[in-house]
Amino acid sequence: MILLRFPLVFSLLFFITEAYAEHCVFCREEVIKNQSVFQGEYFNVLIDYEPRVRGHLLVVPKRHLAKDLELSKEEWAELSIIIPKAVKVFSEVL
């Protein structure tokens, strides 16, 4: 897991293999439905079910990756848009 610190705390979650996908809690439709803040083409942004810090969000790629270096240019581009938007909204709300 890679942790980025902004005015809020974000966790970018990466997973080891596609084989893990069938057991991935973040791929479950009920988790996405109940915790979703934003759904992009490449990422789901979820409210942390058990946050350690108020305003903690999980930014979860829709495809399973072992490392952030495996993100495509398109995924990085979407991520660079998602994070500032989430920071702005939660900074205003929190």
N, C-alpha and C positions, 0 to 999 in steps of 0.2 A: 504494500500500500504506500502511496506517495501522498504526503500531506503538504498542502500549500497554505500559508498563512496570509490572510487578507484582513480587512476589518472584521470579517467573519472567518470561520474556519471551514475549509473545504477538504474533503477527502476524495482523491481520485483513486478509484478502485480498479485494479487490473487482476486478471485471473490467469492461471497457469496454462490451461489447454482448453480446446473445444470440448474434450471429453468431460470436463467439469461442468459444462453448460447444463446438462440434465439435472444437476444437483444445485445449481446456482440459485440462491435465494433472491437475487436481484433480477432474475429472469421470470420469476413468478408473476403472473398477471395480477394477482391480488395485492402483491407488494407494490407494484407499479401503480395500480389504481388507487390504493389507499395512501401512498406516501409521495406521489408525484407532484412536483412543483412545476416542472417543465419537461417536455419531451421534444428533443430535436431529431434530426436525421440520424445522428451518430451517438447521442448521449441521452440518458435519462438523468434528471436532477431530482433527487429524493430528499425529503426531510428525514433526518436520522431518527429511527424508532426509539433509541435510547441515547440521546445526546449527552456528551460530557460537558459541552459548552452550549449555551443558548445560541440558537441560530445556526447550528451545525448542519451542513448539507452534504450529501453524497453525490458526487458527479460520477456516474457509472457509464462507461462505454457500452454500447449495445453489442459489440462483438468482444469476445474474450481474448485478452492479451496478457502476455507475461510482463511486459515492460512498457513504459510510456514511449520509448523510442520506436515502438512498433506502430504508433499512430500515423495515419496517412496525413498528407498536407491538408486534405479536406477536413479531417477530424480535428487537427490542430486549429484550423481556421474557425470551425464551429466553437471549439472550446474557448478561443480568444474572444468570442462574442458572448458566450454564456456567462462566464465568470464576472465580467464587469456589470452585466445586467443584474445578476443575482446580488452582487455587492450593493448596487444602487438601491434595489428594492428593499433588501433587508436592513440597510443602513437607515432608510427612512422609517421602516416599520419598527425596528428594534432600537 
